[in-house]
Structure formats: C-alpha cells, structure tokens
C-alpha cells in the first residue's frame, strides 16, 4: 500500500469517527477510543469528537468522552468551545454534562455566557452563576 493510499484510508477512518460523534453512537465510539483512537481527535477545522457530539445534542456521548479524558476546553479553529455550541443549539442535557465536566462558561469566542445572553437564555445564565 502506498503512502497516498494509507492517507486516504486514515482520512476515511477519521471521517467515520466524526460521524459516530455526530450521530451519538456512544458505545461504538467508546470501543474505538478505548482501542486507541485519540479522544481529542480533531477534524480539518479543529472540531473534536466532543465538540461534534455536544453540538449535535448527544449528552450520553459527551459524558462518555469526558469520562475517557476529552478536553472540555479544547477550542476549534474559530475559538469556539463545546459549551458555547451546546448553548447555541439549546441543548440543556449537554450543557449540564459539560458543566459537570468542568467547562467554563466564560471561555472561548464567543463564550457560552455571551451566547446565552445573545439568545436570552436565562436558564443557562442562571446555571452559569450557580
């Protein structure tokens, strides 16, 4: 197999991992991470498995990735963090999971707090101040 073929195969595999995160396929993704896939694997725009799971509303997948050591504060290439994405998408279970995992509502650009203010989400703002 050539280096180019290896690169294509690796890229296809990574794309499948990001698809599992987007789909919330928690147990299959867990098996891959436990077998050696980096828990902080990032795509071409810097989105991690955690960012994709959070943005797509999969609280169980978010909790699993955090259990396995995902960096709750890892920003993508635009400076966005998983918590801000979950706030933007109005995903309370994911927001709670990320806060429980140590996410800061004031980190990133825009921060989760700024995002909640922008959309008038008083529930999340109250959680951030608790």
Residue frames as a rotation matrix with the C-alpha (Angstrom) as fourth column:
UNK 1
0.585 0.811 0.000 0.00
0.811 -0.585 0.000 0.00
0.000 0.000 -1.000 0.00
UNK 2
-0.229 -0.671 0.705 1.36
0.621 -0.659 -0.425 3.43
0.750 0.340 0.567 -0.92
UNK 3
-0.857 -0.123 -0.501 1.59
0.478 -0.554 -0.681 6.38
-0.194 -0.823 0.534 1.44
UNK 4
-0.795 0.604 -0.045 -1.22
-0.564 -0.711 0.421 8.08
0.222 0.360 0.906 -0.50
UNK 5
-0.129 0.756 -0.642 -3.43
-0.049 0.642 0.765 5.01
0.990 0.130 -0.046 -0.08
UNK 6
-0.440 -0.100 -0.892 -2.63
0.837 0.314 -0.448 4.93
0.325 -0.944 -0.055 3.63
UNK 7
-0.986 0.050 -0.160 -3.51
0.010 -0.934 -0.357 8.62
-0.168 -0.354 0.920 3.92
UNK 8
-0.488 0.857 -0.167 -6.85
-0.595 -0.188 0.781 8.09
0.638 0.481 0.602 2.17
UNK 9
-0.087 0.430 -0.898 -7.65
0.399 0.841 0.364 5.10
0.913 -0.327 -0.245 4.36
UNK 10
-0.678 -0.243 -0.693 -6.76
0.734 -0.188 -0.653 7.02
0.029 -0.952 0.306 7.53
UNK 11
-0.933 0.359 -0.010 -8.84
-0.359 -0.932 0.053 10.02
0.010 0.053 0.999 6.43
UNK 12
-0.239 0.879 -0.412 -11.83
-0.350 0.318 0.881 7.76
0.906 0.355 0.232 5.73
UNK 13
-0.219 0.094 -0.971 -11.47
0.752 0.651 -0.107 6.14
0.622 -0.754 -0.214 9.15
UNK 14
-0.906 -0.150 -0.396 -11.30
0.379 -0.704 -0.601 9.53
-0.189 -0.695 0.694 10.91
UNK 15
-0.719 0.695 -0.001 -14.37
-0.560 -0.579 0.593 10.67
0.411 0.427 0.805 8.98
UNK 16
-0.056 0.686 -0.725 -16.23
0.200 0.719 0.665 7.61
0.978 -0.108 -0.177 10.31
UNK 17
-0.518 -0.188 -0.835 -15.19
0.839 0.082 -0.538 8.52
0.170 -0.979 0.115 13.88
UNK 18
-0.975 0.180 -0.131 -16.52
-0.151 -0.967 -0.203 12.06
-0.164 -0.178 0.970 13.47
UNK 19
-0.421 0.861 -0.286 -19.73
-0.439 0.082 0.895 10.58
0.794 0.502 0.344 12.06
UNK 20
-0.187 0.311 -0.932 -20.14
0.690 0.717 0.101 8.42
0.699 -0.624 -0.348 15.18
UNK 21
-0.810 -0.145 -0.568 -19.76
0.535 -0.579 -0.615 11.53
-0.240 -0.803 0.546 17.35
UNK 22
-0.856 0.512 -0.078 -22.30
-0.497 -0.770 0.401 13.49
0.145 0.382 0.913 15.27
UNK 23
-0.198 0.805 -0.559 -24.76
-0.269 0.504 0.821 10.58
0.943 0.313 0.117 15.40
UNK 24
0.050 0.183 0.982 -24.33
-0.992 -0.105 0.070 9.99
0.116 -0.977 0.177 19.14
UNK 25
0.664 0.088 -0.743 -23.25
-0.181 0.982 -0.045 6.37
0.726 0.164 0.668 18.62
UNK 26
0.539 -0.413 0.734 -21.82
-0.836 -0.368 0.407 6.29
0.102 -0.833 -0.544 22.14
UNK 27
0.661 -0.257 0.705 -20.91
-0.237 0.820 0.521 2.62
-0.712 -0.512 0.481 22.51
UNK 28
0.777 -0.420 0.469 -19.27
0.626 0.434 -0.648 2.20
0.069 0.797 0.600 19.11
UNK 29
0.564 -0.580 0.588 -17.29
-0.214 -0.791 -0.574 5.40
0.798 0.197 -0.570 19.62
UNK 30
0.642 -0.299 0.706 -16.32
-0.735 0.019 0.677 4.26
-0.216 -0.954 -0.208 23.15
UNK 31
0.801 -0.319 0.507 -14.96
0.299 0.946 0.121 1.00
-0.518 0.055 0.853 21.73
UNK 32
0.638 -0.578 0.509 -12.79
0.525 -0.156 -0.836 2.85
0.563 0.801 0.204 19.22
UNK 33
0.494 -0.457 0.740 -11.46
-0.592 -0.800 -0.100 5.32
0.637 -0.389 -0.666 21.80
UNK 34
0.678 -0.222 0.700 -10.74
-0.564 0.454 0.690 2.53
-0.471 -0.863 0.183 24.27
UNK 35
0.763 -0.393 0.514 -8.91
0.554 0.807 -0.206 0.70
-0.334 0.442 0.833 21.45
UNK 36
-0.168 -0.978 -0.127 -6.66
0.812 -0.210 0.544 3.69
-0.559 -0.011 0.829 20.82
UNK 37
0.110 0.231 0.967 -8.41
0.752 -0.656 0.071 6.38
0.650 0.719 -0.245 18.79
UNK 38
-0.874 -0.478 -0.082 -7.31
0.418 -0.657 -0.627 9.69
0.246 -0.583 0.774 20.35
UNK 39
-0.096 0.887 -0.451 -10.14
0.953 -0.049 -0.298 11.05
-0.287 -0.458 -0.841 22.49
UNK 40
0.187 0.105 -0.977 -9.20
0.077 -0.993 -0.092 14.57
-0.979 -0.058 -0.194 21.33
UNK 41
-0.466 -0.272 0.842 -9.09
0.805 0.265 0.531 13.66
-0.367 0.925 0.095 17.63
UNK 42
-0.062 0.418 -0.906 -9.76
-0.091 -0.907 -0.412 16.80
-0.994 0.057 0.094 15.57
UNK 43
0.478 0.292 0.828 -11.02
0.786 0.279 -0.552 17.34
-0.393 0.915 -0.096 12.05
UNK 44
-0.200 -0.632 0.749 -9.79
0.931 -0.362 -0.057 19.85
0.307 0.685 0.661 9.47
UNK 45
0.141 0.293 0.946 -11.48
0.048 -0.956 0.289 22.76
0.989 0.004 -0.148 11.23
UNK 46
-0.728 -0.584 0.360 -10.30
-0.330 -0.162 -0.930 21.81
0.601 -0.796 -0.074 14.70
UNK 47
0.270 0.874 0.405 -13.58
-0.898 0.077 0.433 20.31
0.347 -0.480 0.805 15.87
UNK 48
-0.817 -0.507 0.275 -13.06
-0.577 0.730 -0.368 17.45
-0.014 -0.459 -0.888 18.32
UNK 49
-0.645 0.595 -0.480 -15.25
0.386 0.795 0.467 14.41
0.660 0.116 -0.742 18.82
UNK 50
-0.524 0.415 -0.743 -16.55
0.766 -0.152 -0.625 16.19
-0.373 -0.897 -0.238 21.95
UNK 51
-0.756 0.228 -0.614 -17.41
-0.316 -0.948 0.036 19.36
-0.574 0.221 0.789 20.02
UNK 52
-0.751 0.468 -0.466 -19.36
-0.436 0.179 0.882 17.40
0.496 0.865 0.070 17.43
UNK 53
-0.538 0.564 -0.626 -21.23
0.693 0.719 0.052 15.30
0.480 -0.405 -0.778 19.99
UNK 54
-0.593 0.283 -0.754 -22.07
0.526 -0.573 -0.629 18.43
-0.610 -0.769 0.192 22.00
UNK 55
-0.804 0.225 -0.550 -23.19
-0.470 -0.807 0.357 20.46
-0.364 0.546 0.755 19.00
UNK 56
-0.596 0.576 -0.560 -25.43
-0.373 0.419 0.828 17.65
0.711 0.702 -0.035 17.81
UNK 57
0.041 0.757 0.653 -27.08
-0.910 -0.242 0.337 17.20
0.413 -0.608 0.678 21.21
UNK 58
0.437 0.086 -0.895 -25.73
-0.013 0.996 0.090 13.85
0.899 -0.028 0.436 22.39
UNK 59
0.471 -0.187 0.862 -25.36
-0.833 -0.415 0.365 14.12
0.290 -0.890 -0.351 26.17
UNK 60
0.904 -0.132 0.406 -24.52
-0.084 0.877 0.472 10.44
-0.419 -0.461 0.782 26.70
UNK 61
0.629 -0.711 0.314 -21.72
0.666 0.285 -0.689 10.64
0.401 0.643 0.653 24.13
UNK 62
0.345 -0.470 0.812 -20.44
-0.348 -0.868 -0.355 13.86
0.871 -0.160 -0.464 25.71
UNK 63
0.685 -0.051 0.727 -20.35
-0.721 0.097 0.686 12.23
-0.105 -0.994 0.030 29.16
UNK 64
0.892 -0.361 0.272 -18.55
0.366 0.930 0.032 9.16
-0.265 0.071 0.962 27.79
UNK 65
0.466 -0.750 0.469 -15.91
0.464 -0.244 -0.851 11.25
0.753 0.614 0.234 26.02
UNK 66
0.377 -0.297 0.877 -15.36
-0.680 -0.732 0.044 13.29
0.629 -0.613 -0.478 29.18
UNK 67
0.878 -0.014 0.479 -15.01
-0.349 0.664 0.661 10.06
-0.328 -0.747 0.578 31.20
UNK 68
0.719 -0.594 0.360 -12.33
0.683 0.699 -0.210 8.94
-0.127 0.397 0.909 28.77
UNK 69
-0.031 -0.837 -0.547 -10.39
0.719 -0.398 0.570 12.19
-0.695 -0.375 0.614 29.13
UNK 70
0.142 0.124 0.982 -11.66
0.888 -0.454 -0.071 14.53
0.437 0.882 -0.174 26.41
UNK 71
-0.817 -0.483 -0.315 -10.50
0.565 -0.781 -0.268 18.12
-0.117 -0.397 0.910 26.86
UNK 72
0.124 0.979 -0.164 -13.67
0.938 -0.170 -0.303 20.02
-0.324 -0.116 -0.939 27.76
UNK 73
0.470 0.009 -0.883 -11.99
0.074 -0.997 0.030 23.35
-0.879 -0.080 -0.469 26.91
UNK 74
-0.540 -0.704 0.461 -10.43
0.521 0.151 0.840 22.42
-0.661 0.694 0.286 23.56
UNK 75
0.171 0.555 -0.814 -11.36
-0.323 -0.749 -0.578 25.16
-0.931 0.362 0.051 21.09
UNK 76
0.510 0.003 0.860 -11.80
0.759 0.469 -0.451 24.66
-0.405 0.883 0.237 17.38
UNK 77
-0.415 -0.774 0.478 -10.02
0.909 -0.369 0.193 26.81
0.027 0.515 0.857 14.78
UNK 78
-0.043 0.501 0.865 -12.63
0.327 -0.811 0.486 29.57
0.944 0.304 -0.129 15.25
UNK 79
-0.820 -0.361 0.444 -12.03
-0.279 -0.424 -0.861 29.75
0.499 -0.831 0.247 19.02
UNK 80
0.172 0.966 0.191 -15.37
-0.801 0.025 0.598 28.08
0.574 -0.256 0.778 19.80
UNK 81
-0.847 -0.386 0.365 -15.73
-0.531 0.627 -0.570 25.66
-0.009 -0.677 -0.736 22.69
UNK 82
-0.766 0.559 -0.316 -18.17
0.391 0.796 0.462 22.75
0.510 0.230 -0.829 23.10
UNK 83
-0.493 0.610 -0.620 -20.17
0.712 -0.127 -0.691 24.54
-0.500 -0.782 -0.372 25.82
UNK 84
-0.556 0.279 -0.783 -20.89
-0.403 -0.914 -0.040 27.55
-0.727 0.294 0.620 23.60
UNK 85
-0.848 0.226 -0.479 -22.01
-0.392 0.341 0.854 25.19
0.357 0.912 -0.201 20.82
UNK 86
-0.658 0.614 -0.436 -24.40
0.702 0.709 -0.061 23.38
0.272 -0.346 -0.898 23.17
UNK 87
-0.452 0.485 -0.749 -25.80
0.336 -0.685 -0.647 26.71
-0.827 -0.543 0.146 24.40
UNK 88
-0.725 0.124 -0.677 -26.27
-0.607 -0.581 0.543 27.90
-0.326 0.805 0.497 20.80
UNK 89
-0.736 0.416 -0.534 -28.14
-0.166 0.654 0.738 24.69
0.657 0.632 -0.412 19.96
UNK 90
-0.105 0.706 0.701 -30.22
-0.952 -0.274 0.133 24.96
0.286 -0.653 0.701 23.17
UNK 91
0.181 0.031 -0.983 -29.23
-0.053 0.998 0.021 21.51
0.982 0.048 0.183 24.46
UNK 92
0.481 0.046 0.876 -29.77
-0.791 -0.409 0.455 21.58
0.379 -0.911 -0.160 28.27
UNK 93
0.977 -0.130 0.171 -28.63
0.030 0.870 0.493 17.98
-0.213 -0.476 0.853 28.91
UNK 94
0.444 -0.861 0.250 -25.41
0.734 0.189 -0.652 18.61
0.514 0.473 0.715 27.01
UNK 95
0.202 -0.331 0.922 -24.84
-0.326 -0.910 -0.256 21.95
0.924 -0.249 -0.292 28.75
UNK 96
0.772 0.134 0.621 -25.26
-0.635 0.144 0.759 20.22
0.013 -0.980 0.196 32.12
UNK 97
0.881 -0.468 0.066 -22.88
0.467 0.884 0.025 17.41
-0.070 0.008 0.998 31.12
UNK 98
0.234 -0.826 0.512 -20.21
0.514 -0.342 -0.786 19.89
0.825 0.447 0.345 30.01
UNK 99
0.314 -0.074 0.946 -20.59
-0.645 -0.749 0.155 21.99
0.697 -0.659 -0.283 33.17
UNK 100
0.935 0.047 0.352 -20.34
-0.298 0.643 0.705 18.81
-0.194 -0.764 0.615 35.26
UNK 101
0.687 -0.700 0.195 -17.18
0.719 0.616 -0.321 18.03
0.104 0.361 0.927 33.27
UNK 102
0.059 -0.696 -0.716 -15.61
0.737 -0.454 0.502 21.34
-0.674 -0.557 0.486 34.26
UNK 103
-0.167 -0.097 0.981 -16.38
0.897 -0.429 0.110 23.57
0.410 0.898 0.159 31.27
UNK 104
-0.631 -0.104 -0.769 -16.07
0.486 -0.825 -0.288 27.29
-0.604 -0.556 0.571 31.88
UNK 105
0.411 0.859 0.306 -18.97
0.831 -0.215 -0.512 29.44
-0.374 0.465 -0.803 30.69
UNK 106
0.755 -0.142 -0.641 -16.52
-0.141 -0.989 0.053 32.31
-0.641 0.051 -0.766 30.15
UNK 107
-0.320 -0.921 0.223 -14.00
0.025 0.227 0.974 30.56
-0.947 0.317 -0.050 27.87
UNK 108
-0.366 0.059 0.929 -13.89
0.852 0.423 0.309 30.88
-0.375 0.904 -0.205 24.09
UNK 109
-0.699 0.113 -0.707 -15.07
-0.291 -0.947 0.137 33.35
-0.654 0.301 0.694 21.48
UNK 110
-0.052 0.381 0.923 -17.92
-0.676 -0.694 0.249 33.82
0.735 -0.611 0.294 21.86
UNK 111
-0.937 -0.245 0.249 -18.16
-0.345 0.539 -0.768 32.35
0.054 -0.806 -0.590 25.33
UNK 112
-0.579 0.766 -0.278 -21.12
0.687 0.643 0.339 30.24
0.438 0.005 -0.899 26.42
UNK 113
-0.300 0.451 -0.840 -22.20
0.684 -0.513 -0.519 33.10
-0.665 -0.730 -0.155 28.68
UNK 114
-0.709 -0.010 -0.705 -22.10
-0.360 -0.854 0.375 35.57
-0.606 0.520 0.602 25.76
UNK 115
-0.895 0.383 -0.229 -24.05
-0.035 0.451 0.892 33.11
0.445 0.806 -0.390 23.61
UNK 116
-0.410 0.770 -0.488 -26.71
0.910 0.381 -0.163 32.64
0.060 -0.511 -0.857 26.30
UNK 117
-0.377 0.235 -0.896 -27.03
0.268 -0.898 -0.348 36.43
-0.887 -0.371 0.276 26.70
UNK 118
-0.904 -0.047 -0.424 -27.29
-0.367 -0.423 0.829 36.90
-0.218 0.905 0.365 22.92
UNK 119
-0.658 0.668 -0.349 -30.23
0.042 0.495 0.868 34.49
0.752 0.556 -0.354 22.75
UNK 120
-0.201 0.608 0.768 -31.83
-0.841 -0.509 0.184 35.49
0.503 -0.609 0.614 26.06
UNK 121
0.201 0.237 -0.951 -31.40
0.111 0.959 0.262 32.07
0.973 -0.158 0.166 27.62
UNK 122
0.168 -0.056 0.984 -31.94
-0.829 -0.547 0.111 32.91
0.533 -0.835 -0.139 31.27
UNK 123
0.982 0.174 0.079 -31.94
-0.190 0.843 0.503 29.24
0.020 -0.509 0.860 32.33
UNK 124
0.516 -0.853 -0.081 -28.37
0.691 0.471 -0.548 28.73
0.506 0.227 0.832 31.17
UNK 125
-0.046 -0.523 0.851 -27.28
-0.168 -0.836 -0.522 32.09
0.985 -0.167 -0.050 32.58
UNK 126
0.600 0.323 0.731 -28.65
-0.763 -0.041 0.645 31.05
0.239 -0.945 0.222 35.99
UNK 127
0.946 -0.304 -0.112 -26.74
0.318 0.938 0.136 27.76
0.063 -0.164 0.984 35.76
UNK 128
0.217 -0.927 0.307 -23.53
0.508 -0.162 -0.846 29.66
0.834 0.340 0.436 34.96
UNK 129
-0.091 -0.208 0.974 -23.97
-0.534 -0.815 -0.224 31.86
0.841 -0.540 -0.037 38.03
UNK 130
0.866 0.499 0.036 -24.82
-0.315 0.488 0.814 28.97
0.389 -0.716 0.580 40.38
